[in-house]
């Protein structure tokens, strides 16, 4: 993998991890938010798992 592609790949992984963390934190605030965010978190988990990166 060339360095630019690898850098983009790593940045995308970091972005997904950050989005997941933000959704988990947001879930602590309200029941409606929890219902809305759980499918998003699960979708991110599927993507990260599929590429061999464990969700954090």
mmJSON file of the N, C-alpha and C atoms, coordinates in Angstrom:
{"data_MODEL":{"atom_site":{
"group_PDB":["ATOM","ATOM","ATOM","ATOM","ATOM","ATOM","ATOM","ATOM","ATOM","ATOM","ATOM","ATOM","ATOM","ATOM","ATOM","ATOM","ATOM","ATOM","ATOM","ATOM","ATOM","ATOM","ATOM","ATOM","ATOM","ATOM","ATOM","ATOM","ATOM","ATOM","ATOM","ATOM","ATOM","ATOM","ATOM","ATOM","ATOM","ATOM","ATOM","ATOM","ATOM","ATOM","ATOM","ATOM","ATOM","ATOM","ATOM","ATOM","ATOM","ATOM","ATOM","ATOM","ATOM","ATOM","ATOM","ATOM","ATOM","ATOM","ATOM","ATOM","ATOM","ATOM","ATOM","ATOM","ATOM","ATOM","ATOM","ATOM","ATOM","ATOM","ATOM","ATOM","ATOM","ATOM","ATOM","ATOM","ATOM","ATOM","ATOM","ATOM","ATOM","ATOM","ATOM","ATOM","ATOM","ATOM","ATOM","ATOM","ATOM","ATOM","ATOM","ATOM","ATOM","ATOM","ATOM","ATOM","ATOM","ATOM","ATOM","ATOM","ATOM","ATOM","ATOM","ATOM","ATOM","ATOM","ATOM","ATOM","ATOM","ATOM","ATOM","ATOM","ATOM","ATOM","ATOM","ATOM","ATOM","ATOM","ATOM","ATOM","ATOM","ATOM","ATOM","ATOM","ATOM","ATOM","ATOM","ATOM","ATOM","ATOM","ATOM","ATOM","ATOM","ATOM","ATOM","ATOM","ATOM","ATOM","ATOM","ATOM","ATOM","ATOM","ATOM","ATOM","ATOM","ATOM","ATOM","ATOM","ATOM","ATOM","ATOM","ATOM","ATOM","ATOM","ATOM","ATOM","ATOM","ATOM","ATOM","ATOM","ATOM","ATOM","ATOM","ATOM","ATOM","ATOM","ATOM","ATOM"],
"id":[1,2,3,4,5,6,7,8,9,10,11,12,13,14,15,16,17,18,19,20,21,22,23,24,25,26,27,28,29,30,31,32,33,34,35,36,37,38,39,40,41,42,43,44,45,46,47,48,49,50,51,52,53,54,55,56,57,58,59,60,61,62,63,64,65,66,67,68,69,70,71,72,73,74,75,76,77,78,79,80,81,82,83,84,85,86,87,88,89,90,91,92,93,94,95,96,97,98,99,100,101,102,103,104,105,106,107,108,109,110,111,112,113,114,115,116,117,118,119,120,121,122,123,124,125,126,127,128,129,130,131,132,133,134,135,136,137,138,139,140,141,142,143,144,145,146,147,148,149,150,151,152,153,154,155,156,157,158,159,160,161,162,163,164,165,166,167,168],
"type_symbol":["N","C","C","N","C","C","N","C","C","N","C","C","N","C","C","N","C","C","N","C","C","N","C","C","N","C","C","N","C","C","N","C","C","N","C","C","N","C","C","N","C","C","N","C","C","N","C","C","N","C","C","N","C","C","N","C","C","N","C","C","N","C","C","N","C","C","N","C","C","N","C","C","N","C","C","N","C","C","N","C","C","N","C","C","N","C","C","N","C","C","N","C","C","N","C","C","N","C","C","N","C","C","N","C","C","N","C","C","N","C","C","N","C","C","N","C","C","N","C","C","N","C","C","N","C","C","N","C","C","N","C","C","N","C","C","N","C","C","N","C","C","N","C","C","N","C","C","N","C","C","N","C","C","N","C","C","N","C","C","N","C","C","N","C","C","N","C","C"],
"label_atom_id":["N","CA","C","N","CA","C","N","CA","C","N","CA","C","N","CA","C","N","CA","C","N","CA","C","N","CA","C","N","CA","C","N","CA","C","N","CA","C","N","CA","C","N","CA","C","N","CA","C","N","CA","C","N","CA","C","N","CA","C","N","CA","C","N","CA","C","N","CA","C","N","CA","C","N","CA","C","N","CA","C","N","CA","C","N","CA","C","N","CA","C","N","CA","C","N","CA","C","N","CA","C","N","CA","C","N","CA","C","N","CA","C","N","CA","C","N","CA","C","N","CA","C","N","CA","C","N","CA","C","N","CA","C","N","CA","C","N","CA","C","N","CA","C","N","CA","C","N","CA","C","N","CA","C","N","CA","C","N","CA","C","N","CA","C","N","CA","C","N","CA","C","N","CA","C","N","CA","C","N","CA","C","N","CA","C","N","CA","C","N","CA","C","N","CA","C"],
"label_alt_id":[null,null,null,null,null,null,null,null,null,null,null,null,null,null,null,null,null,null,null,null,null,null,null,null,null,null,null,null,null,null,null,null,null,null,null,null,null,null,null,null,null,null,null,null,null,null,null,null,null,null,null,null,null,null,null,null,null,null,null,null,null,null,null,null,null,null,null,null,null,null,null,null,null,null,null,null,null,null,null,null,null,null,null,null,null,null,null,null,null,null,null,null,null,null,null,null,null,null,null,null,null,null,null,null,null,null,null,null,null,null,null,null,null,null,null,null,null,null,null,null,null,null,null,null,null,null,null,null,null,null,null,null,null,null,null,null,null,null,null,null,null,null,null,null,null,null,null,null,null,null,null,null,null,null,null,null,null,null,null,null,null,null,null,null,null,null,null,null],
"label_comp_id":["UNK","UNK","UNK","UNK","UNK","UNK","UNK","UNK","UNK","UNK","UNK","UNK","UNK","UNK","UNK","UNK","UNK","UNK","UNK","UNK","UNK","UNK","UNK","UNK","UNK","UNK","UNK","UNK","UNK","UNK","UNK","UNK","UNK","UNK","UNK","UNK","UNK","UNK","UNK","UNK","UNK","UNK","UNK","UNK","UNK","UNK","UNK","UNK","UNK","UNK","UNK","UNK","UNK","UNK","UNK","UNK","UNK","UNK","UNK","UNK","UNK","UNK","UNK","UNK","UNK","UNK","UNK","UNK","UNK","UNK","UNK","UNK","UNK","UNK","UNK","UNK","UNK","UNK","UNK","UNK","UNK","UNK","UNK","UNK","UNK","UNK","UNK","UNK","UNK","UNK","UNK","UNK","UNK","UNK","UNK","UNK","UNK","UNK","UNK","UNK","UNK","UNK","UNK","UNK","UNK","UNK","UNK","UNK","UNK","UNK","UNK","UNK","UNK","UNK","UNK","UNK","UNK","UNK","UNK","UNK","UNK","UNK","UNK","UNK","UNK","UNK","UNK","UNK","UNK","UNK","UNK","UNK","UNK","UNK","UNK","UNK","UNK","UNK","UNK","UNK","UNK","UNK","UNK","UNK","UNK","UNK","UNK","UNK","UNK","UNK","UNK","UNK","UNK","UNK","UNK","UNK","UNK","UNK","UNK","UNK","UNK","UNK","UNK","UNK","UNK","UNK","UNK","UNK"],
"label_asym_id":["A","A","A","A","A","A","A","A","A","A","A","A","A","A","A","A","A","A","A","A","A","A","A","A","A","A","A","A","A","A","A","A","A","A","A","A","A","A","A","A","A","A","A","A","A","A","A","A","A","A","A","A","A","A","A","A","A","A","A","A","A","A","A","A","A","A","A","A","A","A","A","A","A","A","A","A","A","A","A","A","A","A","A","A","A","A","A","A","A","A","A","A","A","A","A","A","A","A","A","A","A","A","A","A","A","A","A","A","A","A","A","A","A","A","A","A","A","A","A","A","A","A","A","A","A","A","A","A","A","A","A","A","A","A","A","A","A","A","A","A","A","A","A","A","A","A","A","A","A","A","A","A","A","A","A","A","A","A","A","A","A","A","A","A","A","A","A","A"],
"label_entity_id":["1","1","1","1","1","1","1","1","1","1","1","1","1","1","1","1","1","1","1","1","1","1","1","1","1","1","1","1","1","1","1","1","1","1","1","1","1","1","1","1","1","1","1","1","1","1","1","1","1","1","1","1","1","1","1","1","1","1","1","1","1","1","1","1","1","1","1","1","1","1","1","1","1","1","1","1","1","1","1","1","1","1","1","1","1","1","1","1","1","1","1","1","1","1","1","1","1","1","1","1","1","1","1","1","1","1","1","1","1","1","1","1","1","1","1","1","1","1","1","1","1","1","1","1","1","1","1","1","1","1","1","1","1","1","1","1","1","1","1","1","1","1","1","1","1","1","1","1","1","1","1","1","1","1","1","1","1","1","1","1","1","1","1","1","1","1","1","1"],
"label_seq_id":[1,1,1,2,2,2,3,3,3,4,4,4,5,5,5,6,6,6,7,7,7,8,8,8,9,9,9,10,10,10,11,11,11,12,12,12,13,13,13,14,14,14,15,15,15,16,16,16,17,17,17,18,18,18,19,19,19,20,20,20,21,21,21,22,22,22,23,23,23,24,24,24,25,25,25,26,26,26,27,27,27,28,28,28,29,29,29,30,30,30,31,31,31,32,32,32,33,33,33,34,34,34,35,35,35,36,36,36,37,37,37,38,38,38,39,39,39,40,40,40,41,41,41,42,42,42,43,43,43,44,44,44,45,45,45,46,46,46,47,47,47,48,48,48,49,49,49,50,50,50,51,51,51,52,52,52,53,53,53,54,54,54,55,55,55,56,56,56],
"pdbx_PDB_ins_code":[null,null,null,null,null,null,null,null,null,null,null,null,null,null,null,null,null,null,null,null,null,null,null,null,null,null,null,null,null,null,null,null,null,null,null,null,null,null,null,null,null,null,null,null,null,null,null,null,null,null,null,null,null,null,null,null,null,null,null,null,null,null,null,null,null,null,null,null,null,null,null,null,null,null,null,null,null,null,null,null,null,null,null,null,null,null,null,null,null,null,null,null,null,null,null,null,null,null,null,null,null,null,null,null,null,null,null,null,null,null,null,null,null,null,null,null,null,null,null,null,null,null,null,null,null,null,null,null,null,null,null,null,null,null,null,null,null,null,null,null,null,null,null,null,null,null,null,null,null,null,null,null,null,null,null,null,null,null,null,null,null,null,null,null,null,null,null,null],
"Cartn_x":[0.86,0.0,0.906,0.625,1.5,1.23,2.189,2.066,0.831,0.432,-0.75,-1.998,-2.124,-3.277,-3.307,-2.161,-2.076,-2.459,-2.012,-2.359,-3.87,-4.478,-5.927,-6.672,-6.199,-6.79,-6.741,-5.57,-5.424,-6.288,-6.381,-7.226,-8.694,-9.11,-10.507,-10.829,-9.897,-10.092,-10.209,-9.319,-9.356,-10.666,-11.141,-12.405,-13.559,-13.59,-14.656,-14.589,-13.383,-13.235,-13.724,-13.377,-13.805,-15.314,-15.912,-17.366,-18.055,-17.51,-18.096,-18.039,-16.871,-16.724,-17.73,-17.888,-18.831,-20.262,-20.633,-21.976,-22.201,-21.191,-21.314,-21.486,-20.709,-20.823,-22.2,-22.655,-23.962,-25.081,-24.895,-25.915,-26.183,-25.277,-25.452,-26.408,-26.859,-27.632,-29.14,-29.667,-31.122,-31.555,-32.7,-33.234,-33.436,-33.994,-34.228,-32.907,-31.916,-30.596,-30.039,-30.237,-29.749,-30.376,-31.68,-32.365,-31.845,-31.533,-31.045,-29.592,-28.785,-27.347,-26.917,-27.665,-27.245,-27.048,-27.974,-27.718,-26.476,-26.192,-24.996,-23.737,-23.732,-22.58,-22.377,-23.472,-23.365,-22.83,-23.261,-22.776,-21.282,-20.829,-19.398,-18.63,-19.177,-18.532,-18.361,-19.386,-19.324,-18.203,-18.118,-17.081,-15.695,-15.509,-14.193,-13.802,-14.742,-14.463,-14.121,-14.844,-14.614,-13.203,-12.655,-11.309,-10.233,-10.659,-9.693,-9.269,-10.052,-9.751,-10.814,-10.438,-11.444,-12.019,-13.331,-13.923,-13.345,-13.156,-12.601,-13.561],
"Cartn_y":[-1.174,0.0,1.237,2.178,3.355,4.249,5.093,5.898,6.797,7.348,8.221,7.403,6.251,5.391,4.938,4.554,4.117,5.258,6.463,7.614,7.862,7.765,7.955,6.852,5.635,4.485,4.694,5.069,5.295,6.461,7.509,8.655,8.255,7.428,6.978,6.118,5.243,4.42,5.308,6.28,7.177,7.958,8.403,9.127,8.247,6.996,6.085,5.848,5.656,5.452,6.688,7.884,9.121,9.293,8.993,9.091,8.123,6.921,5.917,6.395,6.904,7.419,8.534,9.443,10.558,10.045,9.048,8.486,7.804,7.079,6.408,7.443,8.509,9.576,10.23,10.501,11.125,10.241,8.941,8.005,8.149,8.72,8.861,10.002,10.756,11.956,11.796,10.953,10.874,9.569,9.082,7.819,7.847,8.92,9.01,8.966,9.611,9.611,8.198,7.462,6.088,5.268,5.367,4.6,4.968,6.229,6.681,6.29,6.289,6.078,4.622,3.739,2.337,1.744,1.943,1.391,1.99,3.265,3.899,3.273,3.063,2.447,1.034,0.291,-1.082,-1.097,-0.158,-0.091,0.197,1.126,1.436,0.205,-0.5,-1.716,-2.741,-2.901,-3.859,-3.476,-2.195,-1.722,-1.954,-1.526,-1.675,-3.147,-3.988,-5.418,-6.033,-5.618,-6.173,-5.872,-4.725,-4.379,-4.762,-5.475,-5.998,-5.026,-3.965,-2.99,-3.115,-3.515,-3.662,-2.299,-2.213,-0.955,-0.581,0.717,1.188,2.146],
"Cartn_z":[0.0,0.0,0.0,-0.869,-0.903,0.308,0.664,1.888,1.916,0.775,0.76,1.061,0.424,0.665,2.12,2.644,4.033,4.974,4.693,5.528,5.497,4.31,4.209,4.953,4.814,5.503,7.011,7.524,8.963,9.432,8.64,8.993,9.021,8.077,8.04,9.262,9.635,10.834,12.063,12.169,13.321,13.359,12.203,12.124,12.598,12.145,12.587,14.094,14.617,16.064,16.825,16.331,16.988,16.927,15.77,15.638,16.588,16.686,17.57,19.027,19.431,20.798,21.085,20.116,20.295,20.432,19.64,19.735,21.076,21.55,22.845,23.958,23.913,24.913,24.828,23.611,23.401,23.931,23.873,24.359,25.848,26.555,28.001,28.352,27.344,27.637,27.589,26.685,26.562,25.925,26.334,25.82,24.307,23.762,22.317,21.557,22.093,21.466,21.427,22.501,22.567,21.447,21.294,20.243,18.863,18.641,17.338,17.087,18.125,17.951,17.937,18.579,18.638,17.246,16.291,14.951,14.285,14.554,13.979,14.564,15.872,16.533,16.01,15.877,15.377,13.948,13.115,11.729,11.691,12.54,12.617,13.097,14.092,14.59,13.476,12.645,11.532,10.569,10.225,9.298,9.891,11.138,11.771,11.895,12.278,12.416,11.063,10.022,8.684,8.171,8.583,8.122,9.136,10.19,11.15,12.226,12.42,13.472,14.566,15.766,16.818,17.226,17.421,17.898,19.261,19.451,20.735,21.388],
"occupancy":[1.0,1.0,1.0,1.0,1.0,1.0,1.0,1.0,1.0,1.0,1.0,1.0,1.0,1.0,1.0,1.0,1.0,1.0,1.0,1.0,1.0,1.0,1.0,1.0,1.0,1.0,1.0,1.0,1.0,1.0,1.0,1.0,1.0,1.0,1.0,1.0,1.0,1.0,1.0,1.0,1.0,1.0,1.0,1.0,1.0,1.0,1.0,1.0,1.0,1.0,1.0,1.0,1.0,1.0,1.0,1.0,1.0,1.0,1.0,1.0,1.0,1.0,1.0,1.0,1.0,1.0,1.0,1.0,1.0,1.0,1.0,1.0,1.0,1.0,1.0,1.0,1.0,1.0,1.0,1.0,1.0,1.0,1.0,1.0,1.0,1.0,1.0,1.0,1.0,1.0,1.0,1.0,1.0,1.0,1.0,1.0,1.0,1.0,1.0,1.0,1.0,1.0,1.0,1.0,1.0,1.0,1.0,1.0,1.0,1.0,1.0,1.0,1.0,1.0,1.0,1.0,1.0,1.0,1.0,1.0,1.0,1.0,1.0,1.0,1.0,1.0,1.0,1.0,1.0,1.0,1.0,1.0,1.0,1.0,1.0,1.0,1.0,1.0,1.0,1.0,1.0,1.0,1.0,1.0,1.0,1.0,1.0,1.0,1.0,1.0,1.0,1.0,1.0,1.0,1.0,1.0,1.0,1.0,1.0,1.0,1.0,1.0,1.0,1.0,1.0,1.0,1.0,1.0],
"B_iso_or_equiv":[0.0,0.0,0.0,0.0,0.0,0.0,0.0,0.0,0.0,0.0,0.0,0.0,0.0,0.0,0.0,0.0,0.0,0.0,0.0,0.0,0.0,0.0,0.0,0.0,0.0,0.0,0.0,0.0,0.0,0.0,0.0,0.0,0.0,0.0,0.0,0.0,0.0,0.0,0.0,0.0,0.0,0.0,0.0,0.0,0.0,0.0,0.0,0.0,0.0,0.0,0.0,0.0,0.0,0.0,0.0,0.0,0.0,0.0,0.0,0.0,0.0,0.0,0.0,0.0,0.0,0.0,0.0,0.0,0.0,0.0,0.0,0.0,0.0,0.0,0.0,0.0,0.0,0.0,0.0,0.0,0.0,0.0,0.0,0.0,0.0,0.0,0.0,0.0,0.0,0.0,0.0,0.0,0.0,0.0,0.0,0.0,0.0,0.0,0.0,0.0,0.0,0.0,0.0,0.0,0.0,0.0,0.0,0.0,0.0,0.0,0.0,0.0,0.0,0.0,0.0,0.0,0.0,0.0,0.0,0.0,0.0,0.0,0.0,0.0,0.0,0.0,0.0,0.0,0.0,0.0,0.0,0.0,0.0,0.0,0.0,0.0,0.0,0.0,0.0,0.0,0.0,0.0,0.0,0.0,0.0,0.0,0.0,0.0,0.0,0.0,0.0,0.0,0.0,0.0,0.0,0.0,0.0,0.0,0.0,0.0,0.0,0.0,0.0,0.0,0.0,0.0,0.0,0.0],
"pdbx_formal_charge":[null,null,null,null,null,null,null,null,null,null,null,null,null,null,null,null,null,null,null,null,null,null,null,null,null,null,null,null,null,null,null,null,null,null,null,null,null,null,null,null,null,null,null,null,null,null,null,null,null,null,null,null,null,null,null,null,null,null,null,null,null,null,null,null,null,null,null,null,null,null,null,null,null,null,null,null,null,null,null,null,null,null,null,null,null,null,null,null,null,null,null,null,null,null,null,null,null,null,null,null,null,null,null,null,null,null,null,null,null,null,null,null,null,null,null,null,null,null,null,null,null,null,null,null,null,null,null,null,null,null,null,null,null,null,null,null,null,null,null,null,null,null,null,null,null,null,null,null,null,null,null,null,null,null,null,null,null,null,null,null,null,null,null,null,null,null,null,null],
"auth_seq_id":[1,1,1,2,2,2,3,3,3,4,4,4,5,5,5,6,6,6,7,7,7,8,8,8,9,9,9,10,10,10,11,11,11,12,12,12,13,13,13,14,14,14,15,15,15,16,16,16,17,17,17,18,18,18,19,19,19,20,20,20,21,21,21,22,22,22,23,23,23,24,24,24,25,25,25,26,26,26,27,27,27,28,28,28,29,29,29,30,30,30,31,31,31,32,32,32,33,33,33,34,34,34,35,35,35,36,36,36,37,37,37,38,38,38,39,39,39,40,40,40,41,41,41,42,42,42,43,43,43,44,44,44,45,45,45,46,46,46,47,47,47,48,48,48,49,49,49,50,50,50,51,51,51,52,52,52,53,53,53,54,54,54,55,55,55,56,56,56],
"auth_comp_id":["UNK","UNK","UNK","UNK","UNK","UNK","UNK","UNK","UNK","UNK","UNK","UNK","UNK","UNK","UNK","UNK","UNK","UNK","UNK","UNK","UNK","UNK","UNK","UNK","UNK","UNK","UNK","UNK","UNK","UNK","UNK","UNK","UNK","UNK","UNK","UNK","UNK","UNK","UNK","UNK","UNK","UNK","UNK","UNK","UNK","UNK","UNK","UNK","UNK","UNK","UNK","UNK","UNK","UNK","UNK","UNK","UNK","UNK","UNK","UNK","UNK","UNK","UNK","UNK","UNK","UNK","UNK","UNK","UNK","UNK","UNK","UNK","UNK","UNK","UNK","UNK","UNK","UNK","UNK","UNK","UNK","UNK","UNK","UNK","UNK","UNK","UNK","UNK","UNK","UNK","UNK","UNK","UNK","UNK","UNK","UNK","UNK","UNK","UNK","UNK","UNK","UNK","UNK","UNK","UNK","UNK","UNK","UNK","UNK","UNK","UNK","UNK","UNK","UNK","UNK","UNK","UNK","UNK","UNK","UNK","UNK","UNK","UNK","UNK","UNK","UNK","UNK","UNK","UNK","UNK","UNK","UNK","UNK","UNK","UNK","UNK","UNK","UNK","UNK","UNK","UNK","UNK","UNK","UNK","UNK","UNK","UNK","UNK","UNK","UNK","UNK","UNK","UNK","UNK","UNK","UNK","UNK","UNK","UNK","UNK","UNK","UNK","UNK","UNK","UNK","UNK","UNK","UNK"],
"auth_asym_id":["A","A","A","A","A","A","A","A","A","A","A","A","A","A","A","A","A","A","A","A","A","A","A","A","A","A","A","A","A","A","A","A","A","A","A","A","A","A","A","A","A","A","A","A","A","A","A","A","A","A","A","A","A","A","A","A","A","A","A","A","A","A","A","A","A","A","A","A","A","A","A","A","A","A","A","A","A","A","A","A","A","A","A","A","A","A","A","A","A","A","A","A","A","A","A","A","A","A","A","A","A","A","A","A","A","A","A","A","A","A","A","A","A","A","A","A","A","A","A","A","A","A","A","A","A","A","A","A","A","A","A","A","A","A","A","A","A","A","A","A","A","A","A","A","A","A","A","A","A","A","A","A","A","A","A","A","A","A","A","A","A","A","A","A","A","A","A","A"],
"auth_atom_id":["N","CA","C","N","CA","C","N","CA","C","N","CA","C","N","CA","C","N","CA","C","N","CA","C","N","CA","C","N","CA","C","N","CA","C","N","CA","C","N","CA","C","N","CA","C","N","CA","C","N","CA","C","N","CA","C","N","CA","C","N","CA","C","N","CA","C","N","CA","C","N","CA","C","N","CA","C","N","CA","C","N","CA","C","N","CA","C","N","CA","C","N","CA","C","N","CA","C","N","CA","C","N","CA","C","N","CA","C","N","CA","C","N","CA","C","N","CA","C","N","CA","C","N","CA","C","N","CA","C","N","CA","C","N","CA","C","N","CA","C","N","CA","C","N","CA","C","N","CA","C","N","CA","C","N","CA","C","N","CA","C","N","CA","C","N","CA","C","N","CA","C","N","CA","C","N","CA","C","N","CA","C","N","CA","C","N","CA","C","N","CA","C","N","CA","C"],
"pdbx_PDB_model_num":[1,1,1,1,1,1,1,1,1,1,1,1,1,1,1,1,1,1,1,1,1,1,1,1,1,1,1,1,1,1,1,1,1,1,1,1,1,1,1,1,1,1,1,1,1,1,1,1,1,1,1,1,1,1,1,1,1,1,1,1,1,1,1,1,1,1,1,1,1,1,1,1,1,1,1,1,1,1,1,1,1,1,1,1,1,1,1,1,1,1,1,1,1,1,1,1,1,1,1,1,1,1,1,1,1,1,1,1,1,1,1,1,1,1,1,1,1,1,1,1,1,1,1,1,1,1,1,1,1,1,1,1,1,1,1,1,1,1,1,1,1,1,1,1,1,1,1,1,1,1,1,1,1,1,1,1,1,1,1,1,1,1,1,1,1,1,1,1]
}}}
